[in-house]
Amino acid sequence: MSISLIEPHGAFGNHRDMPNLRLVLWTVAVLGLLFQVGHLFEHPFQFVVWLLGDLSEICGRDTPWISAWASNLVDRIGLMVAPEAEAPRRWMLGLEVLHLIGNSVFFATLGLLYYLTRNRWVRWGLTSRPSTSTSTSC
């Protein structure tokens, strides 16, 4: 009789050692929601700065305001996307790519929340149209 030090496991090894996938998915979903909360606070602040104009003592109505961390991110993305372009073009491209990334985070978070909860309100956010009903109207 031979004794093996290696015990056979299932196809994925010892399941006790694997992280709880549902916990990981919920963590990613909550981080996506926190990202959206931060994004939500940035836009009203931009609007208030614009409303105040020169009274805001930040920039005024002729210059759009963006937070320092977002500005730094736009600069970095612009340098990655178009390193040889002029600064205004790099800024524009960086801002557009940042918007694409932000929209992707938003929809991925909604998709993940729908997968985890199967909530009809989350589904509404993904489809942006009412669910089909049996009655038809013109």
N, C-alpha and C positions, 0 to 999 in steps of 0.2 A: 504494500500500500504506500503510495507516494503522497506527500503532503506538499501542497502548493502554497507559496506565500502570496500569490496573486489570486484574489478571488474574482470570479467572473461577475461582471456587472451588466446592466442593461445597455442598450445602444448609446445612451448618453451618460454613462458612468453612474456614480452614486448621486441620486437625486437630492440627498440631504445637503450636498455640497453646492448644488446649483442655487443661484439667487432666485427668489420668488419672482417669476416673470410678471405677475400681476402687480406686485409692489413696484417693480421697475417701471412698468407702464404708467401707473398712477403718479409716480415721481416725475416722469417726463411730462405728463399732462399738467401737473401742478406747476412745474417750471414754465411751461408754455403759457399758462394762465397768468403767472406772475410777470412774465415778459409783456403780456398784453396790458396788464394794469400799469406798468411803467410807461408803455407806449400811450396809454389813455391819458396819463397825467401830462405827458409832453405836449400834446396837441392843445388842450385848453390853455396851458401856459403860453404857448405860441400865440393863441388867439387874443389873450389878455394883453400881451406885449404889443400886438398889432393894434388893438383898440386904443390903448393908451398913447400910442405914437411916440412922440419925443418926450412925453411926460414919464415914460417908463424908464428913461435914462439907461436903457439897454441898447437899443438900436434904432427904433423908429419904424415908420411904415414903409420906407424905401428899401430897407434891408431886412430880409427874413432872418428870424432868430432860430437857432438850433442849439441844443445843449452841447457842452464841450465834448462829452464822451461820444455823442452821435456825430459831431463834426469831425472828430479824430477818426472815427470809423469810416465815414464817408471819404476822407482823405486817403486812408489806407486802401480802401476798396478801389478808389479811382486810380491810385498808383499801380495796383495789380492789374486792373482792366486795361488801362491805356497809359502806360508809363511815359510814352513819348508825346502825348497830347499836351495842349496848353492847359493851364490851371482851371479856367472856367469849364472846359470840356471834361476834364478829369472829375471835377466836382459834380457836374451833371450826371455823368455815367456812374460815379460812385453812389450818388443819391438814388438813381434808378435801380441799381443792383441791390442796394440796401432795402428799398421798397419791395423788390422781388423776394428777398430773403425774409423780410418781415411778413409778407403775405403768405409765404410758404410755411413759416412757423405757425401763423394763425390757422391756416387750413389743416395743417398736420395735427395741431392741438384739437381742433374741432373733430377731425376724423378719429383721433384717439379717444376723445371723450365719448363719441358716439359708440365706438367699439366697446368701451368699458361700461357704459350706462344704458345704451339703447334708448336714450331719452328722445322723445319726439321733438322737443324744443331744440336740441342739439342737431337733430336731423334737419329741422327747418333752417338752421343756420348754414348747413352744408348745401342744401338744395335751393334755398331762397325762393321757393314756390310752395303754395299750399299743397297738402296731400290730396291725392285724387279721391273723389267721392263718387257715389253711385248716381247722383243726380247730375243732369247736364243743364247748363244755362248758357244763354247767348251773351 
